[in-house]
């Protein structure tokens, strides 16, 4: 039920609803994604969707909440499967609660028609069917754990896989009986059972003993998503012997992995199968063993089964669930009316202000200010100043920033970087499921429910919403709320979160992506085959006249210097740059000074390294005007504004060759060179060549920068806003 709740939260955003998840028991590490039910305080017009599958105190509380109420029924396992155990009573009580809820809910949802019938039998009247869905892209061959695929490639055949918890109604003993029959005709047959189990449980011990006796049986337990996909894709047949299912998600997951599915036709199983795979209504184990052998070896039969299963997976799509949910909620969507006169624009960005460091934030502010000459612009942002902790350093509410009205909303919880980095390390190495990715997004933040509510509540106040940066929760969760009015400046670069399927809503559903460089657009196209319309817009530059002597005097700099200007963070490559420069100084007594201008979490030290801290706008131009060259060590950029600014004043640029965006800027302009950030020799050669040919590189860069104009950029934004107004 938990996975369904997280997935349906996404569905609801696509229908314009914000909301949060609540549960009775929430482990501390999940508090960013799920809140304790004790904190639930709905307003009178809020809708609470209660997911029901067993007796819970939440059911009783739901009846008395002063708000709109609905129930989502996943079915309650019949108690006779658990007779004599402590679960029998909660299961009996769960069905009683279902009946009691009938008069207290506005409508009810069954995840299958089978469940919907039970809702009606329990007295529910306004009943809808909203099936669960599976995203096929999460079950493709590249997602599978490759080490598992290699490990099991030469194991015994045929291989039967079943995925479920090891509990009574799943009938694991029937799987073992089938395996026994299968081994009579295929001695190397294997049975894999994927799912949680209790090793100390007497029933499990009995199953395990029988499995050891038979041989060829593996209880894999809980596995990662990538391992799950590998298990499916290593199977010859997926088998379900379950005698009670309210839907049966593993059936569809197996279909998405192109594994022929055989399932006992109990409860909702025939409905879920939808005519695909093979449903049997009698457990004749000898005959089933022959069938497994046939399906494993008959290529034509397998191909026919897989083709039908693909059609079934396509039917149980995200879009199907969205449409069914829309009917259940009686959502009536229609075009909003375009404003008269100047367009009205909301700019959504995680932080905003003239004193904040950060390329995307500076980009957002510059664009907002320039658009304010042509549109009524308001900014929706958070109270955070620090992009690491998201601490609420600024006051909530509205304020003026020149021609802009800035609305600040509080961040619900600060971020602790050590746990967050550990979580990132654990998720970035292999593909994940949607829940894990959503958990990461909640931890990434900034988590501001009030900001999301404002986006949803004010969708008709604006002609367009302009979101900056794909990487943060306000964009990922905000774009679906206003997709038909959403413009996104993704500022994407090649990093692990770009591979998250949860990012589909940023790159597939808005009206248009406004990219900074051709390389960024190509990167997005490579990762998102269904990407929405996109264009390269970029930025403009208006250089100020700099006085290098003033900068030298202010910071006591003698002789030539190299300049890095930006956030002082390890992720920007600053520490590696300092190492390369220290090696240069060790080898050459006349090496230039490295000036690091910016603030952040690291402060490299060394001979001929000067850290200035954050500098103001004029000091930046003073520094650029006098630099021998500007160094851009970052590997991850969607656009290097610093590179363009250096070009504008005739300063050549030495950029990290691993950053495709910067390398592309340098190739197109001829305004500098790339180097290997891990190589002392490469850095040394780059510095020497730029120094020797500074005039040539500077002239070429200046010529390129002369064509980078804000007028062209702003015209592109206005064109996109006008397209939305024309369609509303």
ChimeraX attribute file (.defattr): number of C-alpha atoms within 10 A of each C-alpha:
attribute: neighborCount
match mode: 1-to-1
recipient: residues
	/A:1	12
	/A:2	13
	/A:3	12
	/A:4	14
	/A:5	18
	/A:6	18
	/A:7	18
	/A:8	18
	/A:9	18
	/A:10	22
	/A:11	20
	/A:12	18
	/A:13	20
	/A:14	21
	/A:15	22
	/A:16	20
	/A:17	17
	/A:18	21
	/A:19	15
	/A:20	13
	/A:21	18
	/A:22	20
	/A:23	16
	/A:24	12
	/A:25	11
	/A:26	14
	/A:27	9
	/A:28	9
	/A:29	12
	/A:30	13
	/A:31	16
	/A:32	21
	/A:33	19
	/A:34	21
	/A:35	19
	/A:36	14
	/A:37	15
	/A:38	11
	/A:39	9
	/A:40	14
	/A:41	11
	/A:42	13
	/A:43	12
	/A:44	10
	/A:45	10
	/A:46	13
	/A:47	17
	/A:48	21
	/A:49	18
	/A:50	20
	/A:51	21
	/A:52	21
	/A:53	19
	/A:54	22
	/A:55	20
	/A:56	15
	/A:57	9
	/A:58	15
	/A:59	19
	/A:60	13
	/A:61	10
	/A:62	20
	/A:63	17
	/A:64	10
	/A:65	16
	/A:66	14
	/A:67	16
	/A:68	18
	/A:69	21
	/A:70	23
	/A:71	25
	/A:72	24
	/A:73	24
	/A:74	22
	/A:75	26
	/A:76	22
	/A:77	20
	/A:78	16
	/A:79	19
	/A:80	13
	/A:81	18
	/A:82	16
	/A:83	11
	/A:84	10
	/A:85	10
	/A:86	9
	/A:87	14
	/A:88	17
	/A:89	15
	/A:90	17
	/A:91	22
	/A:92	17
	/A:93	15
	/A:94	23
	/A:95	22
	/A:96	14
	/A:97	20
	/A:98	23
	/A:99	16
	/A:100	17
	/A:101	20
	/A:102	21
	/A:103	12
	/A:104	16
	/A:105	21
	/A:106	16
	/A:107	20
	/A:108	25
	/A:109	27
	/A:110	27
	/A:111	23
	/A:112	24
	/A:113	20
	/A:114	21
	/A:115	25
	/A:116	25
	/A:117	14
	/A:118	18
	/A:119	26
	/A:120	16
	/A:121	11
	/A:122	17
	/A:123	14
	/A:124	24
	/A:125	16
	/A:126	15
	/A:127	21
	/A:128	22
	/A:129	22
	/A:130	24
	/A:131	20
	/A:132	21
	/A:133	23
	/A:134	20
	/A:135	18
	/A:136	16
	/A:137	12
	/A:138	22
	/A:139	25
	/A:140	16
	/A:141	17
	/A:142	13
	/A:143	18
	/A:144	25
	/A:145	19
	/A:146	15
	/A:147	11
	/A:148	16
	/A:149	17
	/A:150	12
	/A:151	9
	/A:152	13
	/A:153	10
	/A:154	8
	/A:155	14
	/A:156	14
	/A:157	18
	/A:158	23
	/A:159	23
	/A:160	27
	/A:161	25
	/A:162	27
	/A:163	25
	/A:164	19
	/A:165	17
	/A:166	21
	/A:167	17
	/A:168	16
	/A:169	18
	/A:170	20
	/A:171	16
	/A:172	21
	/A:173	17
	/A:174	15
	/A:175	23
	/A:176	18
	/A:177	16
	/A:178	23
	/A:179	27
	/A:180	24
	/A:181	19
	/A:182	26
	/A:183	18
	/A:184	12
	/A:185	13
	/A:186	17
	/A:187	16
	/A:188	15
	/A:189	22
	/A:190	22
	/A:191	28
	/A:192	22
	/A:193	22
	/A:194	22
	/A:195	17
	/A:196	16
	/A:197	16
	/A:198	13
	/A:199	11
	/A:200	8
	/A:201	10
	/A:202	10
	/A:203	13
	/A:204	18
	/A:205	13
	/A:206	11
	/A:207	16
	/A:208	17
	/A:209	11
	/A:210	16
	/A:211	20
	/A:212	11
	/A:213	11
	/A:214	14
	/A:215	17
	/A:216	20
	/A:217	21
	/A:218	15
	/A:219	16
	/A:220	16
	/A:221	17
	/A:222	16
	/A:223	13
	/A:224	14
	/A:225	20
	/A:226	22
	/A:227	23
	/A:228	23
	/A:229	27
	/A:230	25
	/A:231	27
	/A:232	28
	/A:233	22
	/A:234	22
	/A:235	25
	/A:236	23
	/A:237	25
	/A:238	26
	/A:239	26
	/A:240	27
	/A:241	21
	/A:242	23
	/A:243	19
	/A:244	22
	/A:245	23
	/A:246	24
	/A:247	25
	/A:248	21
	/A:249	16
	/A:250	18
	/A:251	25
	/A:252	26
	/A:253	23
	/A:254	27
	/A:255	28
	/A:256	27
	/A:257	25
	/A:258	26
	/A:259	27
	/A:260	29
	/A:261	30
	/A:262	22
	/A:263	20
	/A:264	19
	/A:265	22
	/A:266	18
	/A:267	17
	/A:268	20
	/A:269	24
	/A:270	22
	/A:271	17
	/A:272	25
	/A:273	23
	/A:274	16
	/A:275	13
	/A:276	24
	/A:277	24
	/A:278	17
	/A:279	18
	/A:280	14
	/A:281	10
	/A:282	10
	/A:283	12
	/A:284	10
	/A:285	17
	/A:286	16
	/A:287	14
	/A:288	18
	/A:289	21
	/A:290	15
	/A:291	15
	/A:292	22
	/A:293	20
	/A:294	14
	/A:295	21
	/A:296	20
	/A:297	13
	/A:298	10
	/A:299	11
	/A:300	10
	/A:301	14
	/A:302	20
	/A:303	15
	/A:304	13
	/A:305	20
	/A:306	21
	/A:307	16
	/A:308	17
	/A:309	28
	/A:310	18
	/A:311	15
	/A:312	20
	/A:313	22
	/A:314	16
	/A:315	15
	/A:316	19
	/A:317	17
	/A:318	18
	/A:319	13
	/A:320	16
	/A:321	20
	/A:322	20
	/A:323	15
	/A:324	16
	/A:325	21
	/A:326	18
	/A:327	14
	/A:328	17
	/A:329	15
	/A:330	9
	/A:331	12
	/A:332	8
	/A:333	9
	/A:334	7
	/A:335	9
	/A:336	14
	/A:337	14
	/A:338	19
	/A:339	14
	/A:340	9
	/A:341	8
	/A:342	13
	/A:343	19
	/A:344	21
	/A:345	22
	/A:346	24
	/A:347	22
	/A:348	27
	/A:349	22
	/A:350	29
	/A:351	26
	/A:352	27
	/A:353	14
	/A:354	10
	/A:355	10
	/A:356	15
	/A:357	20
	/A:358	13
	/A:359	18
	/A:360	20
	/A:361	19
	/A:362	17
	/A:363	17
	/A:364	23
	/A:365	21
	/A:366	15
	/A:367	18
	/A:368	23
	/A:369	16
	/A:370	16
	/A:371	18
	/A:372	18
	/A:373	11
	/A:374	14
	/A:375	17
	/A:376	19
	/A:377	24
	/A:378	23
	/A:379	26
	/A:380	25
	/A:381	25
	/A:382	31
	/A:383	23
	/A:384	25
	/A:385	19
	/A:386	15
	/A:387	16
	/A:388	16
	/A:389	17
	/A:390	25
	/A:391	19
	/A:392	19
	/A:393	13
	/A:394	13
	/A:395	14
	/A:396	17
	/A:397	12
	/A:398	14
	/A:399	13
	/A:400	11
	/A:401	15
	/A:402	9
	/A:403	14
	/A:404	17
	/A:405	16
	/A:406	23
	/A:407	21
	/A:408	24
	/A:409	24
	/A:410	23
	/A:411	24
	/A:412	16
	/A:413	18
	/A:414	19
	/A:415	21
	/A:416	13
	/A:417	13
	/A:418	9
	/A:419	12
	/A:420	14
	/A:421	13
	/A:422	10
	/A:423	17
	/A:424	17
	/A:425	12
	/A:426	10
	/A:427	17
	/A:428	15
	/A:429	9
	/A:430	16
	/A:431	24
	/A:432	21
	/A:433	18
	/A:434	18
	/A:435	17
	/A:436	17
	/A:437	20
	/A:438	24
	/A:439	19
	/A:440	20
	/A:441	23
	/A:442	23
	/A:443	27
	/A:444	25
	/A:445	24
	/A:446	29
	/A:447	25
	/A:448	21
	/A:449	18
	/A:450	16
	/A:451	23
	/A:452	25
	/A:453	17
	/A:454	15
	/A:455	24
	/A:456	20
	/A:457	14
	/A:458	11
	/A:459	19
	/A:460	16
	/A:461	15
	/A:462	21
	/A:463	27
	/A:464	28
	/A:465	28
	/A:466	24
	/A:467	27
	/A:468	24
	/A:469	22
	/A:470	23
	/A:471	20
	/A:472	20
	/A:473	22
	/A:474	28
	/A:475	26
	/A:476	22
	/A:477	23
	/A:478	27
	/A:479	32
	/A:480	25
	/A:481	26
	/A:482	23
	/A:483	24
	/A:484	20
	/A:485	26
	/A:486	27
	/A:487	27
	/A:488	25
	/A:489	25
	/A:490	23
	/A:491	24
	/A:492	23
	/A:493	23
	/A:494	18
	/A:495	12
	/A:496	14
	/A:497	19
	/A:498	18
	/A:499	16
	/A:500	19
	/A:501	19
	/A:502	21
	/A:503	21
	/A:504	18
	/A:505	20
	/A:506	28
	/A:507	26
	/A:508	18
	/A:509	21
	/A:510	24
	/A:511	23
	/A:512	22
	/A:513	28
	/A:514	24
	/A:515	24
	/A:516	23
	/A:517	24
	/A:518	18
	/A:519	22
	/A:520	22
	/A:521	21
	/A:522	12
	/A:523	17
	/A:524	21
	/A:525	15
	/A:526	11
	/A:527	16
	/A:528	17
	/A:529	11
	/A:530	12
	/A:531	19
	/A:532	16
	/A:533	13
	/A:534	19
	/A:535	14
	/A:536	17
	/A:537	19
	/A:538	23
	/A:539	22
	/A:540	22
	/A:541	16
	/A:542	12
	/A:543	15
	/A:544	15
	/A:545	12
	/A:546	18
	/A:547	17
	/A:548	18
	/A:549	14
	/A:550	14
	/A:551	20
	/A:552	17
	/A:553	10
	/A:554	11
	/A:555	12
	/A:556	9
	/A:557	16
	/A:558	11
	/A:559	10
	/A:560	17
	/A:561	22
	/A:562	24
	/A:563	25
	/A:564	24
	/A:565	21
	/A:566	22
	/A:567	21
	/A:568	23
	/A:569	17
	/A:570	16
	/A:571	13
	/A:572	17
	/A:573	17
	/A:574	24
	/A:575	18
	/A:576	18
	/A:577	24
	/A:578	20
	/A:579	18
	/A:580	20
	/A:581	25
	/A:582	20
	/A:583	15
	/A:584	20
	/A:585	20
	/A:586	11
	/A:587	11
	/A:588	10
	/A:589	8
	/A:590	11
	/A:591	20
	/A:592	22
	/A:593	22
	/A:594	27
	/A:595	23
	/A:596	25
	/A:597	20
	/A:598	20
	/A:599	18
	/A:600	15
	/A:601	9
	/A:602	12
	/A:603	17
	/A:604	17
	/A:605	14
	/A:606	12
	/A:607	12
	/A:608	16
	/A:609	19
	/A:610	20
	/A:611	17
	/A:612	14
	/A:613	17
	/A:614	20
	/A:615	15
	/A:616	10
	/A:617	9
	/A:618	15
	/A:619	18
	/A:620	20
	/A:621	21
	/A:622	20
	/A:623	26
	/A:624	30
	/A:625	23
	/A:626	23
	/A:627	25
	/A:628	23
	/A:629	29
	/A:630	28
	/A:631	29
	/A:632	28
	/A:633	25
	/A:634	23
	/A:635	21
	/A:636	21
	/A:637	22
	/A:638	27
	/A:639	27
	/A:640	20
	/A:641	18
	/A:642	18
	/A:643	24
	/A:644	29
	/A:645	24
	/A:646	27
	/A:647	31
	/A:648	27
	/A:649	23
	/A:650	27
	/A:651	31
	/A:652	34
	/A:653	34
	/A:654	27
	/A:655	29
	/A:656	25
	/A:657	20
	/A:658	16
	/A:659	22
	/A:660	23
	/A:661	26
	/A:662	32
	/A:663	20
	/A:664	17
	/A:665	23
	/A:666	26
	/A:667	13
	/A:668	12
	/A:669	19
	/A:670	21
	/A:671	30
	/A:672	30
	/A:673	22
	/A:674	23
	/A:675	23
	/A:676	16
	/A:677	23
	/A:678	13
	/A:679	14
	/A:680	17
	/A:681	15
	/A:682	15
	/A:683	22
	/A:684	19
	/A:685	14
	/A:686	19
	/A:687	25
	/A:688	13
	/A:689	14
	/A:690	22
	/A:691	16
	/A:692	11
	/A:693	12
	/A:694	20
	/A:695	15
	/A:696	15
	/A:697	25
	/A:698	25
	/A:699	20
	/A:700	21
	/A:701	29
	/A:702	22
	/A:703	16
	/A:704	19
	/A:705	24
	/A:706	14
	/A:707	12
	/A:708	17
	/A:709	14
	/A:710	17
	/A:711	12
	/A:712	14
	/A:713	17
	/A:714	19
	/A:715	14
	/A:716	17
	/A:717	16
	/A:718	14
	/A:719	11
	/A:720	19
	/A:721	23
	/A:722	16
	/A:723	14
	/A:724	17
	/A:725	20
	/A:726	11
	/A:727	12
	/A:728	15
